[in-house]
């Protein structure tokens, strides 16, 4: 009877196999424009949480994509959860090739102007912001996107005129726009 009880006890408690916690890792591919594709190589995981290291943006996808707004090295964290726990890995991910954007507002005293970056017309600005100046940003009345690193001279003139109303230089450094000079 003791032998039968011992065998029953082993059968009830010893048959559950405990799986290991997830083995977590990932790879990343930079498209050269600040868009990163993340692929998990984790094992024994059923759910995932990505933290891309910028402004608290997260994803629950198994494999995730993320567009960064500035060049740099970001600490990307992946939590992988399985039946027997959660494992976390954090890795530095370099981001390169983010390009700058420049938004232009109306210079003081103008009704509408045409804006040129490196002698290429990018659009017209109308008198919605009578006290406006050039502005580095991502949206606006006239917008130049995907500018490479370096200095970019710009000019603006009254619509229909050849006279330059204002001019200046903006610089793209690390994917960010920096206003360098403005002349009225």
N, C-alpha and C positions, 0 to 999 in steps of 0.2 A: 504494500500500500504506500509506503514511504517513497519507493522508487517511482510509482505512478504519479504521485503528487509532485515530485521533483520534475518529472518529464512534463507535466501539465504546466507548471510554473515557468519552465524554460520556453515552452511553446507559446504561452501567453505574453511573456515579457521579452523574450529574446528574438522574436521574429521581425520586429520593426527595425528597418535599416535606416539609420540617420544619415541623410545626405549632407555633404559639406556645404558651407555657405558659398555664395557665388564667388567665382574667380572673376574679377572685374578689370577690364582694360579697354582702351579705345585707340583708334587712329584718327587722324584728321588730314584733310586735303584742302589747301588754300588755292582758290582759283586765280590768285594774283590781283583781285579787285576787292578783297575784304570779305568775300563770301566763303565760308568754311563748311565743308561736309564732314560730319562726324559719324564714324562707324564703330559700334561696340563689338568687341571680340570676347565679351563676357560669356561665361558658362554657368549653368545651373541658376539662371535668373529668369524671372517671369515678368518683372516690371522695372522701369528705368526712370530716373529723374536726372536731367542735365541742368547744370548751372553754368552759363557761358562766361561768367566772370565780368559781365558789364551790366550794371544797373538792375540786377536781380532778375534778368530775363531767364526763364526756364522752359523746359520741354519735357513731356512724358513719352515721347516717341522712342522706339528702340534705337533707331539711327536718326540723327537730327541734322538739320541745316541751320546756319545762323549767319546773318549779315551784320558785320561790325561797322561802326561809323567812324572809327579812327584806327590808325595803325598802332601796333604795340604788342606786348606779350601779355596774354590774359591767362589767369588761373582757371582752367575749366575743370569742373567737378562732375563726376558721374557716380550716382548711387544706383546700385543694382540689387534688387531684392528677390529672394527666392524663398522656397518653403522653410529653409532653415536659417534665415537671417538676411541682413543687409551688409554689403561691403561697399566701400567708397574708395575711389581713386581720384586724385587731383593732379593734373599735369599742366605745365606751361605750354601754351599754344601761341606761336608767333603769327601775327596778322600783318600782312603787307599789301601794298597796292591799293589801299583805300584812296579814292580820288576826291578832290575837293569840289565844292559847289559854291558859287558866288551869287548872291541875290542883290539886285540893284533897285533902289528906290529913287524917287524923283529928287533932283537937286532943287534947292530953294529958288523960287522965282521962275520956274519953267512950267509950261503947259503939257508938253510931251517931249520925250527925247528918245532917240534911237541909241542903243548901247552896243558897243563893239568890244570884243576881247580878242587881242592879237589881230586886229583889223577884220575880224569876222563878225557880222551882225548877229546878235543873239536875240534881239527883240526890241520892243518899244515899251517905255514906261509912261503911264499917263498920270495926271495930277491927282492921284488919290492920297498921296502923302506929301503935302506941300513943303514940309520941313525935313523931308527925308534925306538920307545920305546913302552911300554905298553900305552894304551890310553883308557880312559873311553869314550864310545860313543855307537852308535847304529848300525853302519855298519863297516865292515872291513874284513881283510883277515881271521882271526879266531875270532869267536864271541861266547860268552857264554851269553845266554838269560835267562830271568826269574829267576835270582838269588834272593833268599830271603834276608831280612835284615840281616846284620852281616858281619863278616870278612870272606874272601875267599882266602886261600893261593893258589898260582899258581906256576907252574914250566914250563920251556921250555928246550928242549934239541935238539941237532943236530939230524936230521932225521937219523935213523940207529945207534945212539949212546945211551948209558945209562948215559952218563955224563950230569949233569944238567948245562946248559949254563947260565941260569938266573932264578931268582925266586923272589917272592915278595908276597905282600898281597894287595888285594883291598877290600874295604868295601862298602856295599850298605846301605845307610842311606836315609830314606825318598824316596826310589825308585831311588836315584841318586848314581852313582858310584863315589867313592873317592879313588884315588891312595894313598896308605899308605906307601909302601916300595918297593924298587926294588933293587935287588942285581945282579951284573954281575959276 
